[in-house]
Amino acid sequence: MKFETLMLQSLFTACLLICLLTLGSMLIAPTNVSKVATSQAPVTAQSSLAD
């Protein structure tokens, strides 16, 4: 019983640490808004006005 409790606590700690590190990296990492906005912009097809 002691071994299972220890394993579950260490698993919980590892998962919590990974979640906190991921959240921290998303909040701290600098993002260039103009690059993100242009990369997510829909591609516009050229209309054939000459027809």
Secondary structure, 3 states (H helix, E strand, C coil): CHHHHHHHHHHHHHHHHHHHHHHHHHHHCCCCHHHHHHHCCCCCCCCCCCC
